[in-house]
């Protein structure tokens, strides 16, 4: 336990109050993981917490619900009074709370047993609902009545999926049923909160675990019907040994742990459902599916109010994921780098590699991996490091007697293509001479 946390607990204890770390930090410690943060619960009432820490900066935004933030060494610690939640509003938050002197009351209001444990400053565990056994048995189980817990806060559906997926636990039967029966509640939860939880699911070590639970509980159909359509979809291709949904899951698991890549992987082929045509050979073809898939990804991410920068990058990666050929010259690779951007191109290759590996079990992606190495080398060329890489600019062209207008852009584009084909030609004297030889000022 960090020294600052020990200090806070002891200061409360020495002032005559009970105090414990509680929730996720206890769970993580028992799993042998380092907690991201520490929440503290105490028998002290909000005014008493403020009095104990009167010499520290206190944040009182959550005081109505018993929470006082205490700033210690530039870290804000939330200290919350033992409480009993009142009636929940809008399937999300309690209308009010009642303060209690009993730790068990506070633990009883929590979502899952693995999050309903407390630990005192000496390391003693308080576990009235069997959370430790559930950790050992790898099960996510609700505290008390599962149906009541889910109806109180619909976001608990996503939290259960996240914990089960991240920890590779299974969901208790009663909780699974409550999640499935109440999945429509998710429509009442803010899209920002849904997307935040979904992002955490995607950023787990194996996001397919959570995505499979979303499918099995019917949550996928509520939140992402565009993905639901891919379940069981036959691609009619000898180059694929998986259904479309299983292919998407494989690619999501295979790309690096980055939200942009995980979202691109999830949506990159989603519109194969819309573009399927069967050729005379009986094989499936999906002409233009990358364009439609990028459009769908944009629509979905806008629906969930994702950042514009994230939406744009996901769209770029999806649009270009089909532009891979058995042979590509450096000339073609330079154009690809300029098309998708140097900040995106290596992510594109991570997507391409994962996509290739997930077509068939025996598929060899080494040719794409080698190409990625070539792209890395090309990125070090002067011409690849900036958007404006030519040794001439519009002013140079105008100085040759050309009038400002469309022709300037056309000439510069021609010169860019020339230099992308052969960077050694990026010499001001050569480029000026090229313009003189190929363009007339009267054109």
Secondary structure by P-SEA (a helix, b strand, c coil): ccaaaaaaaaaaaaabbbbbbccaaaaaaaacccccbbbbbccccaaaaaaaaccccccccccccbbbbbbcccbbbbbbcbbbbcccccccccccccccccaaaaaaacccccccccccccbbbbbccaaaaaaaabbbbccccaaaaaaaccaaaaaaaaaaaaacbbbcaaaaaaaaaaccccccccaaaaaaaaaaaaacccaaaaaaaaaaacccccccaaaaaacccccccccccccaaaaaaaaaacccccaaaaaaaacccccccccccccccccccccaaaaaaaaaaaaaaaaacccaaaaaaaaaaaaacccccccccaaaaaaaaaaaccccaaaaaaaaaaaaaaccccccaaaaaaaaaaaaaaaacccccccccccccaaaaaaacccccaaaaaaaaaaaaaaaaccccccaaaaaaaaaacccccc
